[in-house]
Amino acid sequence: MTENAYAGEVTALTYEWRDGGAQHEMRLVPVPGTRGTPYLFGAGPARRPIEIRDFHAATTPVTQALWMRVMGANPSVRLDVRCPVDNVSWDHIHGAGGRGAVRRHAVDWSW
């Protein structure tokens, strides 16, 4: 995982790997949270303030290559490591052997 300058002072995280002779990359850009100015969630009497912490968002879809790197198998119907992964269910991520328990404030890349 490397950090790169992105749009001035903002920092992007980049995860790179080689597989099957091809270079792959996943880039995460920071998204600021509410930083003391809560987002008002809901409507009417149920409306309440919500604080959102800073987080990172991927700039590209999860490719089949990344999915295989993390999960070890490719559930996609149309196989192409450069394409987004498809045919994924909640059970794939959160079931036995899934990696759905991602840290809330940092991505765990220690597989």
N, C-alpha and C positions, 0 to 999 in steps of 0.2 A: 504494500500500500504506500503510495507516494502522495505528497501534497503539492499542488500546483497553484500558482497565482491565477486567479480567475476574476475578471471584471474588476481590476484594481486591487482593493484590499480584501476581497472575499477569497476564501480558499476552497478549492475543489479537492476531493479525495479521488485517487485513481488506483484501481486494482488491475494489474496486467498479468497475463500468463500466456504461455505457448502450449498449444495442443494440436496434434495432428499436423504439425508443420505450419500452423497458422498462428498469428498473433491476435490476441483478444484483449479487450479493455472494457472496464465498467467505470464510469465516472459518476461521482456523487457530488452535487453542489449543495452548499449550505442554504437553508431557508430560515430566516429569522422568525422567532416566535413572537408572542405579543409583547414581551419585554415591559411588563408593568401596566400595559393598557389592555385589559381583558377583552376578549371577544364575547359579545352578547349572544348566547346560544338559546334558541327556542323563541316562543312567542307568548304574549299574554302573561298571566300570573306565573307560568312555569319558566319564564325566561330567567336565565342565570348567567353570571360572568364565568368565563372559562379562561384559564391561563394556559398558553401553549408554549412549551419550551422550544428552543432552537432545534432543528433537525436537518438531516440531509435527504435529498431526493435524487433518484437516478435520472440521468439525462436521456437514457435510452431504455427500451424494453429489456426485460430479462431474456437473453438469447438462450437457445438450446445449449450452446457451449458453456455458458455460465451455469445453467441449471445442472448439467451433467457434472461440472466441476464441484458444485456444492452437494448435490443430492446423489450423484453416482449412477443415475439412470436417466433416460430420456423418454418421457411419456408421449411425445408429440406424434401426431399422425403423419404429417409431412416432414420427413427428416432432412434438415439442413441446419447445421450448427450456427449459421449466420442469422437465421430467422428467429423471431420470438418463440418461446416455448408455448405450446398449447396443450389441451387435454389434461389440464392440471385441476385437481379438486382440493378442497379443504383438507381432506384426509391425507393427500400426498404430503402436505406441509405439516400438519399437526398430528398425524398418526404415528404409529411405531416407526422409528428410524427417520422421521421428519425433522426438519431443522426450524420449526416454527417458533421455538423459544429464543427469538432474537432479542438481544439486550435492548432496552428501551431508549438508551441515549447514545449508544455506540454500536456499530456493526461488528459482530464477532467473526473475524476472518481466520480463526485458528483451527482449521480442519485438517 
